[in-house]
Amino acid sequence: MGPMTGGSRVGGRRRRRPMAEINVTPLVDVMLVLLIIFMVTAPLLTSGVNVDLPKANAAPVNQDAKPITVSIDAAGDVYLADTKIDLPGLVAKLQALSQNNVDRRIFVRGDKSVSYGRIMQVMSTITQGGFTKVALLAEQTGSPSAPAEQAPSVPVK
């Protein structure tokens, strides 16, 4: 009997075939990291106008629909969402956003350094436009955690 010839290799080793499976572990890791990033950054993107709200101990109002937010910054400029707007054109823009629904909730965010008269001027312009659910926003003072914007329990009419 002679040495083996033919298809087998010396030493009995076979050539390893390439793996035809997809490793999903790195994909899951990347997706979880992206989920955490979006969960952290999403609350930071809620309002673009920098307003220093006054503090109040009012209970939050139940919110049935997403309210429209009107902001007044420290300089007294009026913003609808993140867009600067002049006061005479505010009612027309609000009517367009609410699709002429005068029962749509409108929150007014005023910087604490803005005069009371300027905030009342904006609110009276909104109510003269026919909107009935107008409320002021303030920061909650009772909780040691990060303050959240809350509306007072009694809307201004």
N, C-alpha and C positions, 0 to 999 in steps of 0.2 A: 504494500500500500504506500502510495506516494503522497506527497503533499497535496493539500486540497487546492483545487483550481476551480475556477468558475465564478459564481456571483457573490460569494461571501468574502468579507474582508478578513484580514488577519487580526486576531484579537477579539473577534466577535462584536465589534462596535458597528452600529448602524449610523447612517447619516441622519441628523435631526431634520425634520420637516418644519417649514415655517408655520407659525401659529396663525390660524385663520379666524381668531376671535377678537372682538373689540373690547378693550379694557375701559369700562364706564366709570371707574372710581375717580380718575382725574376730572372727568366731565361733571360728576356730582359735586366734587369739591369746588370747582369753579362756579357752578350754579349757586351753591350755598353762600359763597363769598359775595356774589352779585346780589343775592337776595338780602343779605345783611346790609350791604352798602345802600341799596334802595330804601330799606326800612329806616335807616338812620337819616338819609338825606331828604326823604319826602316831607317830613314835618317842617323842615327848614325852608321849604319852597312855598309855604302857604300864603304869605303876604310879602310883597316886594317893597312896600313903602315903610320906611323906618319911623315908627310912631311910639313915643314913650307914654303908655297908657296910665291914667291915674288908678289908684287902688280902691276897691269897694268890697263890702261884705254882702253882696246880693247873691241869691240863689240862681243857678243857671236856668234859662228858659228852655222848655222842650222845643226841639227843632224838628219840624216835619219836612221841610225842604231846605235846600242849600240857600242861605240868604245872600243878598247882594250887599257888598261892603263898600261904603263910602269912607275914605280916610282924609283927615286933615293933618298935614305935617306941621312941624314947628314954625315954619315960615307962613302958615295960613293958607297954603295951596291945597286945592281940593283934588282928590284922586278918586276915580271910579275903577275899582279893582286895582290895576297897576298903572293906569293911564291918567295923566294929568288932564283936567277938564276945567273949563270956565263955569262959573256958577249959573249964568243964564241958560246954558245948554245942558245942565245936569238933568232936569226933569225929562227932556226929550230922550236922552240916552237911557235913563231909568225905565221909561215906558217901552223903549225898544228892547231892552234886556228882559223885562218882565212880561213882554208880549201883552201889554195893557192890562195886566192883572194887578189891580190896586191892593189886593190882599197879600202880595208878596212881601216877605219880611226883609227889611233893610236895616243893616247895622251901621252906625256912625262911629268911627274910631277917631277920636280927637287927641292930639298930643296934649299933655298936661300943661305945657307952656303956652298953648294957644288961648286967647281970650274967650271967655264965656260967650260974649256977643257974637264972635265969629262962628262958634259951634251952633248957636241958636239961629243964626242967619242961614246956615246950611240946612238945618233941620226944618225951619219954617219954609224954605224953598221946596223941600221934598214933600212936606204935608200940603202945601198949596197946590202941588201937582196932583193931589188926589190920593196919595199913598197913606194908608192908615196904620200900618205896623212898622213904626220907626222906633229903634231902640239905640241907646248908647252902650258902648262896650267899655269895660274896665277890667283891670287885673284883679284876681282873687288874692286876698291878703292872708287868709287863715291857714294855708297849707305851706309846709316847709319845702315842698318840692318845687320844681320849675313852675312859674306862674303861667296860667293859660288864660286866653281871652274868654270872658264870659259876659253875657248880656244881663242886665238887671231884669228882675221878674216882672216889673211893670213897664210896658211899652209906653212911649211918649205919644200922645195923640194930639 
